[in-house]
Amino acid sequence: MRVVIAGGHGKIALRLEHLLAANGDAAVGIIRDPGQAADLRERSAEPVVLDLESATVDEVVEALAGADAAVFAAGAGPGSGVARKETVDKAAAVLFAEAAERAGVRRFVQISSMGASDEIDAEAEARLGEVFAAYLRAKGAAERDLRDRDLDWTILRPGRLTDEPGTGLVHLANSVPRSDVSRDDVAEVVLLLIADTTTYGRTLELTSGNTPVAEALERL
């Protein structure tokens, strides 16, 4: 299987690329900085240099050519402001989904966030802070766009991400209590979701838990 990952140098993406290679699959990571290419090659992933904030849909379609699945794992990052939440977490996700439709890449996994919603009001924004509220709005808008597309999509909403070693034990369901989850475990869940046909059209929440990843998917 050939899997194209937007945000190919992100912390989840790098873990996913390693898992895909170990699984015998071909990983392609879209990156905007050529200096990141060596890190992808170390994980047996093919780097494609393309800035999703300025790329045309035709350029992204070309990057997706021949893919069996697409994973949106990009994000503006914690140090970015409101503007880049809009251009990366929303606009780049919309662009990537549109390109997948045009390229005929039906399987699409989008990594979002617990709490994502494009209907966050002023009271919630005051509680969350302007930047985090903008992030959740952007993720929510990207989710809404994806749900309207003719794709075999799954949206994954992890809890607060950590760099702790993965345990392989998770809580995965339509809705779960807020908690943390390691990026290792998120990557493992995404790996299995890519090939899973039972989660098409579903939005799932993910935290650390007590259930092995494969069993958690079976329980869905």
Summary of the structure (lengths in Angstrom):
residues: 220
radius of gyration: 16.1
end to end distance: 23.4
largest distance: 48.3
contacts: 754
relative contact order: 0.14
helix: 43%
strand: 23%
